[in-house]
Amino acid sequence: MILRFKELKKENEDLYAVVEKNEQSIKELQSRQTQYERDYQSLKMAKMIEITDGDLQGAKDRLAKLIRDVNKCIAILSNEK
């Protein structure tokens, strides 16, 4: 009976060690997940800024075209006088 008790005690200690190791792994994985979520949010923000910059460039291009068109109209009107 004492031998069986010692075996069970050893098994119990081993199981506690496994549980502790698994809990540590879970904490590490949760930490990684949190970091990955932060990185993902940063990438999403960077992508939104990139799109905004692209829209800004497109708006600048359209504005430049409008200015050229207005300048052509002014030149035509100036030649008619």
HTML snippet that shows the backbone in 3Dmol.js (N, CA, C, O; Angstrom):
<script src="https://3Dmol.org/build/3Dmol-min.js"></script>
<div id="view" style="width:600px;height:400px;position:relative"></div>
<script>
const pdb = `
ATOM      1  N   MET A   1       0.811  -1.187   0.000  1.00  0.00           N
ATOM      2  CA  MET A   1       0.000   0.000   0.000  1.00  0.00           C
ATOM      3  C   MET A   1       0.867   1.269   0.000  1.00  0.00           C
ATOM      4  O   MET A   1       0.537   2.238  -0.684  1.00  0.00           O
ATOM      5  N   ILE A   2       1.947   1.270   0.744  1.00  0.00           N
ATOM      6  CA  ILE A   2       2.858   2.408   0.777  1.00  0.00           C
ATOM      7  C   ILE A   2       3.507   2.592  -0.594  1.00  0.00           C
ATOM      8  O   ILE A   2       3.698   3.718  -1.053  1.00  0.00           O
ATOM      9  N   LEU A   3       3.838   1.496  -1.230  1.00  0.00           N
ATOM     10  CA  LEU A   3       4.433   1.552  -2.561  1.00  0.00           C
ATOM     11  C   LEU A   3       3.454   2.192  -3.541  1.00  0.00           C
ATOM     12  O   LEU A   3       3.844   3.039  -4.344  1.00  0.00           O
ATOM     13  N   ARG A   4       2.209   1.799  -3.481  1.00  0.00           N
ATOM     14  CA  ARG A   4       1.180   2.373  -4.374  1.00  0.00           C
ATOM     15  C   ARG A   4       1.012   3.866  -4.086  1.00  0.00           C
ATOM     16  O   ARG A   4       0.842   4.660  -5.011  1.00  0.00           O
ATOM     17  N   PHE A   5       1.059   4.250  -2.812  1.00  0.00           N
ATOM     18  CA  PHE A   5       0.960   5.655  -2.432  1.00  0.00           C
ATOM     19  C   PHE A   5       2.104   6.461  -3.040  1.00  0.00           C
ATOM     20  O   PHE A   5       1.894   7.547  -3.580  1.00  0.00           O
ATOM     21  N   LYS A   6       3.317   5.915  -2.947  1.00  0.00           N
ATOM     22  CA  LYS A   6       4.479   6.606  -3.511  1.00  0.00           C
ATOM     23  C   LYS A   6       4.368   6.745  -5.022  1.00  0.00           C
ATOM     24  O   LYS A   6       4.727   7.783  -5.578  1.00  0.00           O
ATOM     25  N   GLU A   7       3.872   5.708  -5.691  1.00  0.00           N
ATOM     26  CA  GLU A   7       3.680   5.763  -7.142  1.00  0.00           C
ATOM     27  C   GLU A   7       2.660   6.838  -7.512  1.00  0.00           C
ATOM     28  O   GLU A   7       2.877   7.612  -8.443  1.00  0.00           O
ATOM     29  N   LEU A   8       1.567   6.880  -6.791  1.00  0.00           N
ATOM     30  CA  LEU A   8       0.531   7.873  -7.053  1.00  0.00           C
ATOM     31  C   LEU A   8       1.029   9.291  -6.750  1.00  0.00           C
ATOM     32  O   LEU A   8       0.711  10.242  -7.465  1.00  0.00           O
ATOM     33  N   LYS A   9       1.805   9.410  -5.691  1.00  0.00           N
ATOM     34  CA  LYS A   9       2.366  10.716  -5.354  1.00  0.00           C
ATOM     35  C   LYS A   9       3.307  11.196  -6.461  1.00  0.00           C
ATOM     36  O   LYS A   9       3.268  12.364  -6.849  1.00  0.00           O
ATOM     37  N   LYS A  10       4.138  10.309  -6.959  1.00  0.00           N
ATOM     38  CA  LYS A  10       5.063  10.649  -8.053  1.00  0.00           C
ATOM     39  C   LYS A  10       4.275  11.017  -9.311  1.00  0.00           C
ATOM     40  O   LYS A  10       4.586  11.999  -9.986  1.00  0.00           O
ATOM     41  N   GLU A  11       3.253  10.217  -9.615  1.00  0.00           N
ATOM     42  CA  GLU A  11       2.417  10.492 -10.786  1.00  0.00           C
ATOM     43  C   GLU A  11       1.734  11.857 -10.628  1.00  0.00           C
ATOM     44  O   GLU A  11       1.651  12.632 -11.582  1.00  0.00           O
ATOM     45  N   ASN A  12       1.254  12.136  -9.432  1.00  0.00           N
ATOM     46  CA  ASN A  12       0.608  13.413  -9.157  1.00  0.00           C
ATOM     47  C   ASN A  12       1.580  14.576  -9.372  1.00  0.00           C
ATOM     48  O   ASN A  12       1.216  15.586  -9.975  1.00  0.00           O
ATOM     49  N   GLU A  13       2.799  14.438  -8.886  1.00  0.00           N
ATOM     50  CA  GLU A  13       3.815  15.476  -9.070  1.00  0.00           C
ATOM     51  C   GLU A  13       4.126  15.673 -10.552  1.00  0.00           C
ATOM     52  O   GLU A  13       4.269  16.802 -11.022  1.00  0.00           O
ATOM     53  N   ASP A  14       4.229  14.569 -11.276  1.00  0.00           N
ATOM     54  CA  ASP A  14       4.492  14.652 -12.715  1.00  0.00           C
ATOM     55  C   ASP A  14       3.354  15.374 -13.436  1.00  0.00           C
ATOM     56  O   ASP A  14       3.587  16.205 -14.314  1.00  0.00           O
ATOM     57  N   LEU A  15       2.127  15.046 -13.054  1.00  0.00           N
ATOM     58  CA  LEU A  15       0.972  15.683 -13.680  1.00  0.00           C
ATOM     59  C   LEU A  15       0.918  17.177 -13.363  1.00  0.00           C
ATOM     60  O   LEU A  15       0.585  17.988 -14.228  1.00  0.00           O
ATOM     61  N   TYR A  16       1.243  17.534 -12.134  1.00  0.00           N
ATOM     62  CA  TYR A  16       1.298  18.958 -11.778  1.00  0.00           C
ATOM     63  C   TYR A  16       2.374  19.676 -12.602  1.00  0.00           C
ATOM     64  O   TYR A  16       2.180  20.815 -13.025  1.00  0.00           O
ATOM     65  N   ALA A  17       3.489  19.014 -12.821  1.00  0.00           N
ATOM     66  CA  ALA A  17       4.560  19.607 -13.631  1.00  0.00           C
ATOM     67  C   ALA A  17       4.084  19.828 -15.064  1.00  0.00           C
ATOM     68  O   ALA A  17       4.366  20.863 -15.667  1.00  0.00           O
ATOM     69  N   VAL A  18       3.360  18.846 -15.605  1.00  0.00           N
ATOM     70  CA  VAL A  18       2.827  18.975 -16.968  1.00  0.00           C
ATOM     71  C   VAL A  18       1.823  20.118 -17.033  1.00  0.00           C
ATOM     72  O   VAL A  18       1.840  20.913 -17.973  1.00  0.00           O
ATOM     73  N   VAL A  19       0.951  20.199 -16.036  1.00  0.00           N
ATOM     74  CA  VAL A  19      -0.043  21.274 -16.003  1.00  0.00           C
ATOM     75  C   VAL A  19       0.658  22.636 -15.932  1.00  0.00           C
ATOM     76  O   VAL A  19       0.270  23.564 -16.642  1.00  0.00           O
ATOM     77  N   GLU A  20       1.663  22.763 -15.101  1.00  0.00           N
ATOM     78  CA  GLU A  20       2.412  24.017 -14.977  1.00  0.00           C
ATOM     79  C   GLU A  20       3.070  24.392 -16.306  1.00  0.00           C
ATOM     80  O   GLU A  20       3.031  25.547 -16.731  1.00  0.00           O
ATOM     81  N   LYS A  21       3.670  23.401 -16.947  1.00  0.00           N
ATOM     82  CA  LYS A  21       4.311  23.645 -18.243  1.00  0.00           C
ATOM     83  C   LYS A  21       3.281  24.100 -19.271  1.00  0.00           C
ATOM     84  O   LYS A  21       3.531  25.029 -20.039  1.00  0.00           O
ATOM     85  N   ASN A  22       2.121  23.444 -19.284  1.00  0.00           N
ATOM     86  CA  ASN A  22       1.067  23.817 -20.231  1.00  0.00           C
ATOM     87  C   ASN A  22       0.516  25.210 -19.944  1.00  0.00           C
ATOM     88  O   ASN A  22       0.228  25.968 -20.870  1.00  0.00           O
ATOM     89  N   GLU A  23       0.370  25.547 -18.674  1.00  0.00           N
ATOM     90  CA  GLU A  23      -0.091  26.890 -18.320  1.00  0.00           C
ATOM     91  C   GLU A  23       0.906  27.941 -18.779  1.00  0.00           C
ATOM     92  O   GLU A  23       0.514  29.008 -19.253  1.00  0.00           O
ATOM     93  N   GLN A  24       2.191  27.644 -18.641  1.00  0.00           N
ATOM     94  CA  GLN A  24       3.222  28.575 -19.108  1.00  0.00           C
ATOM     95  C   GLN A  24       3.148  28.731 -20.626  1.00  0.00           C
ATOM     96  O   GLN A  24       3.268  29.840 -21.146  1.00  0.00           O
ATOM     97  N   SER A  25       2.952  27.630 -21.326  1.00  0.00           N
ATOM     98  CA  SER A  25       2.816  27.684 -22.780  1.00  0.00           C
ATOM     99  C   SER A  25       1.601  28.509 -23.187  1.00  0.00           C
ATOM    100  O   SER A  25       1.665  29.289 -24.138  1.00  0.00           O
ATOM    101  N   ILE A  26       0.508  28.338 -22.476  1.00  0.00           N
ATOM    102  CA  ILE A  26      -0.709  29.099 -22.770  1.00  0.00           C
ATOM    103  C   ILE A  26      -0.459  30.589 -22.576  1.00  0.00           C
ATOM    104  O   ILE A  26      -0.867  31.400 -23.407  1.00  0.00           O
ATOM    105  N   LYS A  27       0.206  30.954 -21.490  1.00  0.00           N
ATOM    106  CA  LYS A  27       0.511  32.365 -21.243  1.00  0.00           C
ATOM    107  C   LYS A  27       1.385  32.936 -22.353  1.00  0.00           C
ATOM    108  O   LYS A  27       1.161  34.053 -22.821  1.00  0.00           O
ATOM    109  N   GLU A  28       2.372  32.166 -22.765  1.00  0.00           N
ATOM    110  CA  GLU A  28       3.263  32.620 -23.839  1.00  0.00           C
ATOM    111  C   GLU A  28       2.494  32.793 -25.145  1.00  0.00           C
ATOM    112  O   GLU A  28       2.679  33.784 -25.852  1.00  0.00           O
ATOM    113  N   LEU A  29       1.634  31.831 -25.463  1.00  0.00           N
ATOM    114  CA  LEU A  29       0.844  31.917 -26.684  1.00  0.00           C
ATOM    115  C   LEU A  29      -0.145  33.080 -26.636  1.00  0.00           C
ATOM    116  O   LEU A  29      -0.375  33.741 -27.649  1.00  0.00           O
ATOM    117  N   GLN A  30      -0.728  33.331 -25.471  1.00  0.00           N
ATOM    118  CA  GLN A  30      -1.627  34.477 -25.337  1.00  0.00           C
ATOM    119  C   GLN A  30      -0.864  35.783 -25.525  1.00  0.00           C
ATOM    120  O   GLN A  30      -1.373  36.729 -26.126  1.00  0.00           O
ATOM    121  N   SER A  31       0.343  35.827 -25.012  1.00  0.00           N
ATOM    122  CA  SER A  31       1.175  37.011 -25.182  1.00  0.00           C
ATOM    123  C   SER A  31       1.496  37.235 -26.660  1.00  0.00           C
ATOM    124  O   SER A  31       1.421  38.356 -27.163  1.00  0.00           O
ATOM    125  N   ARG A  32       1.851  36.158 -27.338  1.00  0.00           N
ATOM    126  CA  ARG A  32       2.121  36.258 -28.782  1.00  0.00           C
ATOM    127  C   ARG A  32       0.886  36.716 -29.528  1.00  0.00           C
ATOM    128  O   ARG A  32       0.972  37.567 -30.413  1.00  0.00           O
ATOM    129  N   GLN A  33      -0.270  36.157 -29.178  1.00  0.00           N
ATOM    130  CA  GLN A  33      -1.508  36.527 -29.852  1.00  0.00           C
ATOM    131  C   GLN A  33      -1.792  38.016 -29.667  1.00  0.00           C
ATOM    132  O   GLN A  33      -2.186  38.700 -30.612  1.00  0.00           O
ATOM    133  N   THR A  34      -1.593  38.507 -28.463  1.00  0.00           N
ATOM    134  CA  THR A  34      -1.800  39.928 -28.202  1.00  0.00           C
ATOM    135  C   THR A  34      -0.868  40.775 -29.054  1.00  0.00           C
ATOM    136  O   THR A  34      -1.285  41.785 -29.621  1.00  0.00           O
ATOM    137  N   GLN A  35       0.395  40.364 -29.147  1.00  0.00           N
ATOM    138  CA  GLN A  35       1.356  41.104 -29.968  1.00  0.00           C
ATOM    139  C   GLN A  35       0.975  41.047 -31.438  1.00  0.00           C
ATOM    140  O   GLN A  35       1.065  42.053 -32.142  1.00  0.00           O
ATOM    141  N   TYR A  36       0.549  39.880 -31.907  1.00  0.00           N
ATOM    142  CA  TYR A  36       0.136  39.745 -33.305  1.00  0.00           C
ATOM    143  C   TYR A  36      -1.088  40.603 -33.603  1.00  0.00           C
ATOM    144  O   TYR A  36      -1.192  41.186 -34.682  1.00  0.00           O
ATOM    145  N   GLU A  37      -2.013  40.683 -32.652  1.00  0.00           N
ATOM    146  CA  GLU A  37      -3.184  41.535 -32.844  1.00  0.00           C
ATOM    147  C   GLU A  37      -2.778  43.003 -32.934  1.00  0.00           C
ATOM    148  O   GLU A  37      -3.322  43.753 -33.746  1.00  0.00           O
ATOM    149  N   ARG A  38      -1.815  43.416 -32.092  1.00  0.00           N
ATOM    150  CA  ARG A  38      -1.307  44.797 -32.174  1.00  0.00           C
ATOM    151  C   ARG A  38      -0.631  45.043 -33.521  1.00  0.00           C
ATOM    152  O   ARG A  38      -0.847  46.078 -34.152  1.00  0.00           O
ATOM    153  N   ASP A  39       0.185  44.087 -33.955  1.00  0.00           N
ATOM    154  CA  ASP A  39       0.851  44.227 -35.248  1.00  0.00           C
ATOM    155  C   ASP A  39      -0.166  44.324 -36.382  1.00  0.00           C
ATOM    156  O   ASP A  39      -0.009  45.123 -37.305  1.00  0.00           O
ATOM    157  N   TYR A  40      -1.217  43.494 -36.298  1.00  0.00           N
ATOM    158  CA  TYR A  40      -2.260  43.506 -37.326  1.00  0.00           C
ATOM    159  C   TYR A  40      -2.959  44.863 -37.363  1.00  0.00           C
ATOM    160  O   TYR A  40      -3.210  45.403 -38.440  1.00  0.00           O
ATOM    161  N   GLN A  41      -3.275  45.418 -36.182  1.00  0.00           N
ATOM    162  CA  GLN A  41      -3.915  46.724 -36.134  1.00  0.00           C
ATOM    163  C   GLN A  41      -2.996  47.799 -36.722  1.00  0.00           C
ATOM    164  O   GLN A  41      -3.455  48.702 -37.421  1.00  0.00           O
ATOM    165  N   SER A  42      -1.708  47.695 -36.435  1.00  0.00           N
ATOM    166  CA  SER A  42      -0.747  48.653 -36.990  1.00  0.00           C
ATOM    167  C   SER A  42      -0.684  48.538 -38.505  1.00  0.00           C
ATOM    168  O   SER A  42      -0.630  49.548 -39.207  1.00  0.00           O
ATOM    169  N   LEU A  43      -0.690  47.312 -39.008  1.00  0.00           N
ATOM    170  CA  LEU A  43      -0.665  47.121 -40.455  1.00  0.00           C
ATOM    171  C   LEU A  43      -1.940  47.645 -41.113  1.00  0.00           C
ATOM    172  O   LEU A  43      -1.892  48.236 -42.192  1.00  0.00           O
ATOM    173  N   LYS A  44      -3.075  47.425 -40.459  1.00  0.00           N
ATOM    174  CA  LYS A  44      -4.330  47.949 -40.992  1.00  0.00           C
ATOM    175  C   LYS A  44      -4.274  49.470 -41.057  1.00  0.00           C
ATOM    176  O   LYS A  44      -4.704  50.074 -42.040  1.00  0.00           O
ATOM    177  N   MET A  45      -3.744  50.082 -40.007  1.00  0.00           N
ATOM    178  CA  MET A  45      -3.640  51.538 -39.986  1.00  0.00           C
ATOM    179  C   MET A  45      -2.691  52.028 -41.074  1.00  0.00           C
ATOM    180  O   MET A  45      -2.969  53.019 -41.749  1.00  0.00           O
ATOM    181  N   ALA A  46      -1.574  51.333 -41.241  1.00  0.00           N
ATOM    182  CA  ALA A  46      -0.614  51.713 -42.283  1.00  0.00           C
ATOM    183  C   ALA A  46      -1.245  51.577 -43.663  1.00  0.00           C
ATOM    184  O   ALA A  46      -1.010  52.414 -44.535  1.00  0.00           O
ATOM    185  N   LYS A  47      -2.039  50.537 -43.869  1.00  0.00           N
ATOM    186  CA  LYS A  47      -2.705  50.336 -45.157  1.00  0.00           C
ATOM    187  C   LYS A  47      -3.714  51.450 -45.402  1.00  0.00           C
ATOM    188  O   LYS A  47      -3.828  51.946 -46.522  1.00  0.00           O
ATOM    189  N   MET A  48      -4.450  51.848 -44.362  1.00  0.00           N
ATOM    190  CA  MET A  48      -5.406  52.944 -44.516  1.00  0.00           C
ATOM    191  C   MET A  48      -4.682  54.240 -44.864  1.00  0.00           C
ATOM    192  O   MET A  48      -5.150  55.014 -45.700  1.00  0.00           O
ATOM    193  N   ILE A  49      -3.549  54.472 -44.226  1.00  0.00           N
ATOM    194  CA  ILE A  49      -2.775  55.679 -44.521  1.00  0.00           C
ATOM    195  C   ILE A  49      -2.243  55.616 -45.946  1.00  0.00           C
ATOM    196  O   ILE A  49      -2.228  56.622 -46.655  1.00  0.00           O
ATOM    197  N   GLU A  50      -1.807  54.428 -46.364  1.00  0.00           N
ATOM    198  CA  GLU A  50      -1.301  54.259 -47.727  1.00  0.00           C
ATOM    199  C   GLU A  50      -2.407  54.551 -48.732  1.00  0.00           C
ATOM    200  O   GLU A  50      -2.173  55.233 -49.730  1.00  0.00           O
ATOM    201  N   ILE A  51      -3.602  54.045 -48.480  1.00  0.00           N
ATOM    202  CA  ILE A  51      -4.729  54.305 -49.379  1.00  0.00           C
ATOM    203  C   ILE A  51      -5.042  55.796 -49.385  1.00  0.00           C
ATOM    204  O   ILE A  51      -5.304  56.376 -50.439  1.00  0.00           O
ATOM    205  N   THR A  52      -5.015  56.411 -48.214  1.00  0.00           N
ATOM    206  CA  THR A  52      -5.279  57.835 -48.128  1.00  0.00           C
ATOM    207  C   THR A  52      -4.237  58.616 -48.914  1.00  0.00           C
ATOM    208  O   THR A  52      -4.578  59.568 -49.615  1.00  0.00           O
ATOM    209  N   ASP A  53      -2.971  58.224 -48.806  1.00  0.00           N
ATOM    210  CA  ASP A  53      -1.925  58.872 -49.591  1.00  0.00           C
ATOM    211  C   ASP A  53      -2.173  58.688 -51.079  1.00  0.00           C
ATOM    212  O   ASP A  53      -1.974  59.622 -51.855  1.00  0.00           O
ATOM    213  N   GLY A  54      -2.602  57.509 -51.487  1.00  0.00           N
ATOM    214  CA  GLY A  54      -2.920  57.260 -52.893  1.00  0.00           C
ATOM    215  C   GLY A  54      -4.072  58.127 -53.349  1.00  0.00           C
ATOM    216  O   GLY A  54      -4.043  58.670 -54.454  1.00  0.00           O
ATOM    217  N   ASP A  55      -5.090  58.264 -52.507  1.00  0.00           N
ATOM    218  CA  ASP A  55      -6.214  59.143 -52.824  1.00  0.00           C
ATOM    219  C   ASP A  55      -5.759  60.590 -52.906  1.00  0.00           C
ATOM    220  O   ASP A  55      -6.220  61.357 -53.751  1.00  0.00           O
ATOM    221  N   LEU A  56      -4.855  60.945 -52.021  1.00  0.00           N
ATOM    222  CA  LEU A  56      -4.321  62.305 -52.019  1.00  0.00           C
ATOM    223  C   LEU A  56      -3.576  62.569 -53.323  1.00  0.00           C
ATOM    224  O   LEU A  56      -3.726  63.635 -53.919  1.00  0.00           O
ATOM    225  N   GLN A  57      -2.782  61.613 -53.762  1.00  0.00           N
ATOM    226  CA  GLN A  57      -2.057  61.778 -55.022  1.00  0.00           C
ATOM    227  C   GLN A  57      -3.038  61.872 -56.185  1.00  0.00           C
ATOM    228  O   GLN A  57      -2.857  62.689 -57.088  1.00  0.00           O
ATOM    229  N   GLY A  58      -4.071  61.040 -56.165  1.00  0.00           N
ATOM    230  CA  GLY A  58      -5.093  61.095 -57.208  1.00  0.00           C
ATOM    231  C   GLY A  58      -5.800  62.435 -57.216  1.00  0.00           C
ATOM    232  O   GLY A  58      -6.058  63.002 -58.278  1.00  0.00           O
ATOM    233  N   ALA A  59      -6.117  62.947 -56.024  1.00  0.00           N
ATOM    234  CA  ALA A  59      -6.765  64.260 -55.927  1.00  0.00           C
ATOM    235  C   ALA A  59      -5.846  65.351 -56.453  1.00  0.00           C
ATOM    236  O   ALA A  59      -6.295  66.268 -57.142  1.00  0.00           O
ATOM    237  N   LYS A  60      -4.556  65.255 -56.129  1.00  0.00           N
ATOM    238  CA  LYS A  60      -3.597  66.241 -56.649  1.00  0.00           C
ATOM    239  C   LYS A  60      -3.534  66.190 -58.167  1.00  0.00           C
ATOM    240  O   LYS A  60      -3.482  67.229 -58.826  1.00  0.00           O
ATOM    241  N   ASP A  61      -3.540  64.979 -58.724  1.00  0.00           N
ATOM    242  CA  ASP A  61      -3.491  64.824 -60.179  1.00  0.00           C
ATOM    243  C   ASP A  61      -4.737  65.420 -60.835  1.00  0.00           C
ATOM    244  O   ASP A  61      -4.637  66.114 -61.847  1.00  0.00           O
ATOM    245  N   ARG A  62      -5.917  65.149 -60.255  1.00  0.00           N
ATOM    246  CA  ARG A  62      -7.161  65.706 -60.817  1.00  0.00           C
ATOM    247  C   ARG A  62      -7.162  67.228 -60.727  1.00  0.00           C
ATOM    248  O   ARG A  62      -7.594  67.911 -61.656  1.00  0.00           O
ATOM    249  N   LEU A  63      -6.677  67.756 -59.604  1.00  0.00           N
ATOM    250  CA  LEU A  63      -6.610  69.200 -59.427  1.00  0.00           C
ATOM    251  C   LEU A  63      -5.646  69.821 -60.433  1.00  0.00           C
ATOM    252  O   LEU A  63      -5.939  70.869 -61.009  1.00  0.00           O
ATOM    253  N   ALA A  64      -4.521  69.194 -60.641  1.00  0.00           N
ATOM    254  CA  ALA A  64      -3.541  69.701 -61.623  1.00  0.00           C
ATOM    255  C   ALA A  64      -4.155  69.708 -63.014  1.00  0.00           C
ATOM    256  O   ALA A  64      -3.933  70.651 -63.774  1.00  0.00           O
ATOM    257  N   LYS A  65      -4.921  68.680 -63.366  1.00  0.00           N
ATOM    258  CA  LYS A  65      -5.581  68.619 -64.681  1.00  0.00           C
ATOM    259  C   LYS A  65      -6.605  69.747 -64.805  1.00  0.00           C
ATOM    260  O   LYS A  65      -6.693  70.395 -65.847  1.00  0.00           O
ATOM    261  N   LEU A  66      -7.379  69.981 -63.739  1.00  0.00           N
ATOM    262  CA  LEU A  66      -8.353  71.072 -63.761  1.00  0.00           C
ATOM    263  C   LEU A  66      -7.662  72.423 -63.941  1.00  0.00           C
ATOM    264  O   LEU A  66      -8.149  73.280 -64.679  1.00  0.00           O
ATOM    265  N   ILE A  67      -6.544  72.607 -63.277  1.00  0.00           N
ATOM    266  CA  ILE A  67      -5.798  73.865 -63.397  1.00  0.00           C
ATOM    267  C   ILE A  67      -5.301  74.040 -64.827  1.00  0.00           C
ATOM    268  O   ILE A  67      -5.368  75.136 -65.384  1.00  0.00           O
ATOM    269  N   ARG A  68      -4.799  72.948 -65.425  1.00  0.00           N
ATOM    270  CA  ARG A  68      -4.360  73.030 -66.826  1.00  0.00           C
ATOM    271  C   ARG A  68      -5.521  73.392 -67.742  1.00  0.00           C
ATOM    272  O   ARG A  68      -5.369  74.200 -68.658  1.00  0.00           O
ATOM    273  N   ASP A  69      -6.680  72.792 -67.492  1.00  0.00           N
ATOM    274  CA  ASP A  69      -7.860  73.095 -68.313  1.00  0.00           C
ATOM    275  C   ASP A  69      -8.273  74.562 -68.161  1.00  0.00           C
ATOM    276  O   ASP A  69      -8.614  75.216 -69.147  1.00  0.00           O
ATOM    277  N   VAL A  70      -8.242  75.076 -66.938  1.00  0.00           N
ATOM    278  CA  VAL A  70      -8.592  76.482 -66.705  1.00  0.00           C
ATOM    279  C   VAL A  70      -7.578  77.383 -67.390  1.00  0.00           C
ATOM    280  O   VAL A  70      -7.952  78.385 -67.998  1.00  0.00           O
ATOM    281  N   ASN A  71      -6.296  77.035 -67.297  1.00  0.00           N
ATOM    282  CA  ASN A  71      -5.266  77.835 -67.959  1.00  0.00           C
ATOM    283  C   ASN A  71      -5.462  77.843 -69.475  1.00  0.00           C
ATOM    284  O   ASN A  71      -5.252  78.873 -70.117  1.00  0.00           O
ATOM    285  N   LYS A  72      -5.862  76.703 -70.057  1.00  0.00           N
ATOM    286  CA  LYS A  72      -6.141  76.649 -71.504  1.00  0.00           C
ATOM    287  C   LYS A  72      -7.310  77.561 -71.846  1.00  0.00           C
ATOM    288  O   LYS A  72      -7.267  78.285 -72.840  1.00  0.00           O
ATOM    289  N   CYS A  73      -8.348  77.527 -71.027  1.00  0.00           N
ATOM    290  CA  CYS A  73      -9.505  78.387 -71.264  1.00  0.00           C
ATOM    291  C   CYS A  73      -9.124  79.857 -71.176  1.00  0.00           C
ATOM    292  O   CYS A  73      -9.563  80.668 -71.991  1.00  0.00           O
ATOM    293  N   ILE A  74      -8.315  80.196 -70.195  1.00  0.00           N
ATOM    294  CA  ILE A  74      -7.862  81.592 -70.048  1.00  0.00           C
ATOM    295  C   ILE A  74      -7.038  81.994 -71.266  1.00  0.00           C
ATOM    296  O   ILE A  74      -7.194  83.101 -71.781  1.00  0.00           O
ATOM    297  N   ALA A  75      -6.167  81.106 -71.727  1.00  0.00           N
ATOM    298  CA  ALA A  75      -5.343  81.406 -72.897  1.00  0.00           C
ATOM    299  C   ALA A  75      -6.213  81.616 -74.128  1.00  0.00           C
ATOM    300  O   ALA A  75      -5.970  82.531 -74.914  1.00  0.00           O
ATOM    301  N   ILE A  76      -7.225  80.770 -74.298  1.00  0.00           N
ATOM    302  CA  ILE A  76      -8.134  80.922 -75.450  1.00  0.00           C
ATOM    303  C   ILE A  76      -8.897  82.235 -75.358  1.00  0.00           C
ATOM    304  O   ILE A  76      -9.021  82.947 -76.354  1.00  0.00           O
ATOM    305  N   LEU A  77      -9.409  82.565 -74.175  1.00  0.00           N
ATOM    306  CA  LEU A  77     -10.148  83.811 -73.988  1.00  0.00           C
ATOM    307  C   LEU A  77      -9.234  85.024 -74.178  1.00  0.00           C
ATOM    308  O   LEU A  77      -9.671  86.057 -74.685  1.00  0.00           O
ATOM    309  N   SER A  78      -7.990  84.904 -73.779  1.00  0.00           N
ATOM    310  CA  SER A  78      -7.045  86.015 -73.941  1.00  0.00           C
ATOM    311  C   SER A  78      -6.740  86.247 -75.410  1.00  0.00           C
ATOM    312  O   SER A  78      -6.540  87.393 -75.811  1.00  0.00           O
ATOM    313  N   ASN A  79      -6.698  85.208 -76.224  1.00  0.00           N
ATOM    314  CA  ASN A  79      -6.410  85.337 -77.647  1.00  0.00           C
ATOM    315  C   ASN A  79      -7.600  85.900 -78.418  1.00  0.00           C
ATOM    316  O   ASN A  79      -7.402  86.462 -79.495  1.00  0.00           O
ATOM    317  N   GLU A  80      -8.811  85.774 -77.921  1.00  0.00           N
ATOM    318  CA  GLU A  80      -9.992  86.250 -78.614  1.00  0.00           C
ATOM    319  C   GLU A  80     -10.136  87.757 -78.487  1.00  0.00           C
ATOM    320  O   GLU A  80     -10.823  88.359 -79.312  1.00  0.00           O
ATOM    321  N   LYS A  81      -9.537  88.384 -77.521  1.00  0.00           N
ATOM    322  CA  LYS A  81      -9.672  89.841 -77.343  1.00  0.00           C
ATOM    323  C   LYS A  81      -8.899  90.575 -78.329  1.00  0.00           C
ATOM    324  O   LYS A  81      -8.899  91.806 -78.323  1.00  0.00           O
TER     325      LYS A  81
END
`;
const viewer = $3Dmol.createViewer("view");
viewer.addModel(pdb, "pdb");
viewer.setStyle({}, {cartoon: {color: "spectrum"}});
viewer.zoomTo();
viewer.render();
</script>
